[in-house]
Amino acid sequence: MSDALTDDVLRARARDPELFSIVYRTYASQVLGYLTARGVEDAEAVMQEVFLAVLPRLQTVTGGVAGLRTFVFSVAHARMVDDHRRQRRAPVALPFEPDLDGREESSAEDEVLQRISPREVADLLNELPAEQREVLSLRLVAGLTVDQAAAVMGKSAGAIKQLQRRALIRLREQAAVKEYVAP
């Protein structure tokens, strides 16, 4: 038999498990196009939801191919409406634009740099083991990412994270640092 969906195919394959595949191949691209055109945020995921809703009710659809098509697009329309409602309830996520940030407060980094001299920073770092000092220098002074610091030091990203964590804990425990950290 042909894969084309006609009333005869629909009647002949009413109980055939292959019917869903034929229905999916026939309508999936059309449903995806409809959902995309109607502004559904994740059209492919919603299309899958449509066919998951259609599958269990495939045997109960009346009206032949026209009735099936109407049913498929009724489900698609309902899912589109649900998606639009969800979008209206969700807060709008705007990208951060630093040039438009009008806040006047300085960052924690700026405050620390104003309170502590470069010589004091160097003295604190010199009290750390060599690898911890290197990690903090690469991450905080040079501004490298964990992966970049790992490549420079020939270590894994996890090892870099652990070295950084241990270095920061060790610095916090030093008496010279405690005077800069507000309770």
Phi, psi and chi 1 to 4 in degrees:
 res  aa     phi    psi   chi1   chi2   chi3   chi4
   1 MET       -  155.1  -83.1 -169.1 -165.9      -
   2 SER   -77.5  156.4  166.6      -      -      -
   3 ASP   -84.2   -7.8  -83.2   -6.4      -      -
   4 ALA   -67.3  137.0      -      -      -      -
   5 LEU   -89.0  113.1 -169.2   59.3      -      -
   6 THR  -128.7  170.8   63.5      -      -      -
   7 ASP   -58.9  -39.4  -74.4  -21.5      -      -
   8 ASP   -64.2  -44.5  -66.7  -24.9      -      -
   9 VAL   -63.6  -41.3  170.4      -      -      -
  10 LEU   -61.2  -44.6 -166.1   56.2      -      -
  11 ARG   -67.9  -44.0  -84.8 -168.7  -58.9  -81.7
  12 ALA   -67.3  -32.9      -      -      -      -
  13 ARG  -107.6   22.1  -66.5 -163.6  167.0 -167.3
  14 ALA   -53.8  -36.3      -      -      -      -
  15 ARG  -106.5    3.5  -58.1 -105.1 -177.4 -112.1
  16 ASP   -81.6  128.3 -173.5   -7.2      -      -
  17 PRO   -60.5  -23.3  -15.0   22.0      -      -
  18 GLU   -70.3  -15.6 -175.9   66.4   22.1      -
  19 LEU   -58.6  -41.0  177.7   61.1      -      -
  20 PHE   -60.9  -40.6  180.0   73.1      -      -
  21 SER   -60.9  -41.5  -66.1      -      -      -
  22 ILE   -65.3  -45.2  -64.7  169.7      -      -
  23 VAL   -61.8  -43.6  169.4      -      -      -
  24 TYR   -62.0  -49.8 -176.0   83.7      -      -
  25 ARG   -61.6  -33.4  -76.1 -168.6  -55.6  -93.4
  26 THR   -73.0  -42.3  -57.9      -      -      -
  27 TYR  -109.9  -12.8  -64.7  117.2      -      -
  28 ALA   -58.1  -48.2      -      -      -      -
  29 SER   -66.8  -34.3   62.1      -      -      -
  30 GLN   -69.4  -42.2  -64.8  170.2   13.8      -
  31 VAL   -64.8  -42.7  169.5      -      -      -
  32 LEU   -61.2  -43.5 -179.0   60.3      -      -
  33 GLY   -62.0  -41.5      -      -      -      -
  34 TYR   -62.8  -48.4  169.6   74.9      -      -
  35 LEU   -65.0  -39.2  -65.3  170.4      -      -
  36 THR   -65.1  -45.0  -57.9      -      -      -
  37 ALA   -64.8  -28.1      -      -      -      -
  38 ARG   -89.3    6.1  -63.8  -66.9  -60.9  166.1
  39 GLY    80.9   25.8      -      -      -      -
  40 VAL   -70.0  134.2  171.9      -      -      -
  41 GLU   -62.7  -49.8 -164.2  169.5   64.3      -
  42 ASP  -121.5   80.1 -172.0   -4.3      -      -
  43 ALA   -60.3  -37.7      -      -      -      -
  44 GLU   -66.3  -41.2  -71.6 -177.3   18.1      -
  45 ALA   -66.1  -41.7      -      -      -      -
  46 VAL   -67.1  -36.9  173.7      -      -      -
  47 MET   -59.8  -42.0  178.3 -167.0   66.2      -
  48 GLN   -62.9  -39.8  -63.0  -58.5  -37.9      -
  49 GLU   -61.3  -39.7  -71.0  176.9   23.2      -
  50 VAL   -58.9  -49.6  167.2      -      -      -
  51 PHE   -71.9  -27.3  -76.3   99.6      -      -
  52 LEU   -67.9  -31.3  -74.2  173.8      -      -
  53 ALA   -77.2  -32.5      -      -      -      -
  54 VAL   -73.2  -40.4  167.0      -      -      -
  55 LEU   -49.8  -53.7  176.0   61.8      -      -
  56 PRO   -68.9  -18.1   14.2  -19.8      -      -
  57 ARG  -104.3    6.9  -60.6 -171.0   49.0 -156.9
  58 LEU   -58.7  -37.3 -150.4   53.0      -      -
  59 GLN   -72.5  -20.2  -54.3  -59.6  -37.9      -
  60 THR   -99.0   -2.5   61.9      -      -      -
  61 VAL   -70.6  134.2  174.1      -      -      -
  62 THR  -114.0  163.5   58.6      -      -      -
  63 GLY    96.1   11.5      -      -      -      -
  64 GLY    68.9 -150.5      -      -      -      -
  65 VAL   -65.0  -39.2  173.6      -      -      -
  66 ALA   -63.9  -41.4      -      -      -      -
  67 GLY   -66.1  -40.3      -      -      -      -
  68 LEU   -63.2  -45.4  176.5   61.3      -      -
  69 ARG   -61.1  -44.0 -179.1  179.7  176.9   78.4
  70 THR   -60.9  -43.5  -59.4      -      -      -
  71 PHE   -63.3  -46.8  173.4   62.6      -      -
  72 VAL   -59.2  -45.4  167.8      -      -      -
  73 PHE   -76.9  -22.2  -80.6   93.0      -      -
  74 SER   -66.7  -43.3  -65.5      -      -      -
  75 VAL   -64.8  -43.0  173.0      -      -      -
  76 ALA   -61.0  -42.2      -      -      -      -
  77 HIS   -63.3  -43.8  177.9   76.5      -      -
  78 ALA   -61.9  -41.2      -      -      -      -
  79 ARG   -67.7  -35.4  -65.1  -60.6 -174.1  -89.2
  80 MET   -64.4  -43.5  180.0  -91.2  -57.1      -
  81 VAL   -62.6  -42.8  169.5      -      -      -
  82 ASP   -58.6  -43.0  -69.2  -14.9      -      -
  83 ASP   -64.5  -41.7 -174.9   72.3      -      -
  84 HIS   -64.6  -39.2  -75.9  -89.3      -      -
  85 ARG   -64.2  -42.6  -73.8 -179.8 -177.9  149.3
  86 ARG   -62.2  -41.3 -177.4 -165.9   53.5   75.3
  87 GLN   -64.2  -36.8  -74.1 -179.5   34.0      -
  88 ARG   -69.1  -33.9  -83.2 -163.2  -59.4  -90.9
  89 ARG   -77.5  -28.1  -75.6 -168.3  -52.7  -95.4
  90 ALA   -76.9  141.3      -      -      -      -
  91 PRO   -67.2  150.9   20.4  -27.3      -      -
  92 VAL   -77.2  126.5  176.7      -      -      -
  93 ALA   -95.0  112.5      -      -      -      -
  94 LEU  -102.6  143.1  -61.3  174.6      -      -
  95 PRO   -71.0  147.7   24.0  -31.2      -      -
  96 PHE   -77.3  128.3  176.7   69.8      -      -
  97 GLU  -119.6  103.5  -64.1 -176.0   29.3      -
  98 PRO   -58.1  -32.3  -11.1   16.0      -      -
  99 ASP   -65.8  -26.4  -63.7  -23.2      -      -
 100 LEU   -94.7   -1.7  -59.8  178.0      -      -
 101 ASP   -76.7  111.5 -172.0    2.1      -      -
 102 GLY   -96.5   11.7      -      -      -      -
 103 ARG   -66.1  144.1  -68.5 -179.8  -75.5 -173.4
 104 GLU   -99.0  -14.6  -62.7  -68.5  -35.3      -
 105 GLU   -75.2  144.2  -62.2  176.5   18.4      -
 106 SER   -82.6  162.1   61.7      -      -      -
 107 SER   -79.2  165.5   68.8      -      -      -
 108 ALA   -60.5  -37.5      -      -      -      -
 109 GLU   -62.0  -44.1 -177.9  179.5  -47.3      -
 110 ASP   -62.0  -41.4  -70.2  -21.6      -      -
 111 GLU   -64.2  -42.4  -72.2 -176.7   28.9      -
 112 VAL   -63.7  -43.9  167.5      -      -      -
 113 LEU   -64.6  -28.5  -68.9  174.9      -      -
 114 GLN   -74.9  -31.0  -72.1  174.3    1.6      -
 115 ARG   -87.0  -22.3  -73.6 -160.2 -118.7  166.9
 116 ILE  -125.0  136.3 -169.9  168.9      -      -
 117 SER   -83.5  158.2   72.0      -      -      -
 118 PRO   -57.9  -33.7  -24.8   32.1      -      -
 119 ARG   -65.9  -39.9 -179.0   73.7 -113.7  151.1
 120 GLU   -65.9  -38.0  -70.7  172.8  -55.3      -
 121 VAL   -62.8  -45.7  170.5      -      -      -
 122 ALA   -61.7  -41.1      -      -      -      -
 123 ASP   -63.3  -41.4  -69.5  -18.9      -      -
 124 LEU   -65.0  -43.2  -70.3  170.7      -      -
 125 LEU   -65.5  -34.0  -72.2  176.1      -      -
 126 ASN   -67.0  -18.0  -75.3  -26.5      -      -
 127 GLU   -81.7   -8.9  -67.2 -177.3   32.0      -
 128 LEU   -87.9  155.6  -65.2  173.4      -      -
 129 PRO   -60.5  156.3  -22.0   30.4      -      -
 130 ALA   -55.1  -45.8      -      -      -      -
 131 GLU   -66.5  -40.4  -75.6 -172.1  -31.2      -
 132 GLN   -65.2  -41.8  -69.2  178.3    1.7      -
 133 ARG   -61.4  -43.4 -177.5  173.8   50.6 -112.0
 134 GLU   -62.5  -44.1 -178.4   68.4   15.2      -
 135 VAL   -61.7  -46.9  166.3      -      -      -
 136 LEU   -64.3  -37.5  -72.4 -174.6      -      -
 137 SER   -63.9  -45.2  -63.2      -      -      -
 138 LEU   -68.3  -42.4  -69.6  170.9      -      -
 139 ARG   -77.3  -46.7  -66.9  -81.8  -67.4  129.2
 140 LEU   -94.4  -38.3  -57.5  176.1      -      -
 141 VAL   -84.6  -50.6  178.0      -      -      -
 142 ALA   -79.9  -19.4      -      -      -      -
 143 GLY    76.2   25.4      -      -      -      -
 144 LEU   -79.3  153.9  -61.9 -178.5      -      -
 145 THR   -76.3  171.0   65.5      -      -      -
 146 VAL   -59.7  -45.5  170.6      -      -      -
 147 ASP   -63.7  -39.6  -68.3  -29.5      -      -
 148 GLN   -67.0  -42.5  -68.4  168.6  -27.7      -
 149 ALA   -64.6  -37.4      -      -      -      -
 150 ALA   -62.5  -41.6      -      -      -      -
 151 ALA   -65.3  -41.3      -      -      -      -
 152 VAL   -64.4  -41.4  168.5      -      -      -
 153 MET   -90.2   -6.4  -67.5 -176.0   68.2      -
 154 GLY    69.1   35.4      -      -      -      -
 155 LYS  -126.1  170.6  -63.4 -169.6  174.7  -68.0
 156 SER   -79.5  161.0   69.8      -      -      -
 157 ALA   -61.9  -38.0      -      -      -      -
 158 GLY   -62.7  -39.7      -      -      -      -
 159 ALA   -64.9  -39.3      -      -      -      -
 160 ILE   -63.7  -43.6  -63.5  -60.4      -      -
 161 LYS   -61.7  -41.8  -71.0  176.8 -174.0  177.7
 162 GLN   -65.7  -44.1  -79.8  -61.1  -33.2      -
 163 LEU   -61.0  -42.1  -77.2  168.6      -      -
 164 GLN   -65.3  -44.2  179.9  177.2  -27.0      -
 165 ARG   -60.8  -46.0 -174.9 -178.1   69.7   78.0
 166 ARG   -64.8  -38.4  -71.5 -179.6 -175.5  136.9
 167 ALA   -64.8  -43.3      -      -      -      -
 168 LEU   -67.3  -39.0  -67.3  173.3      -      -
 169 ILE   -62.4  -44.2  -71.3  170.7      -      -
 170 ARG   -63.0  -40.4 -168.4  167.3 -175.5  161.3
 171 LEU   -64.9  -41.3  -78.5  176.0      -      -
 172 ARG   -62.1  -31.2  -82.0 -172.2 -151.9  111.1
 173 GLU   -78.3  -15.2  -68.0  171.3   -9.3      -
 174 GLN   -75.1  138.1  -68.3 -179.4   11.0      -
 175 ALA   -61.4  -35.8      -      -      -      -
 176 ALA   -65.4  -28.0      -      -      -      -
 177 VAL   -81.3  -34.2  173.1      -      -      -
 178 LYS   -59.2  -27.9  -71.0 -175.4  179.9  179.7
 179 GLU   -70.4  -21.7   71.1 -175.5   69.4      -
 180 TYR   -91.5  -19.7  -65.5  107.8      -      -
 181 VAL   -91.2  117.4  179.6      -      -      -
 182 ALA   -74.9  140.3      -      -      -      -
 183 PRO   -68.6      -   15.7  -18.0      -      -
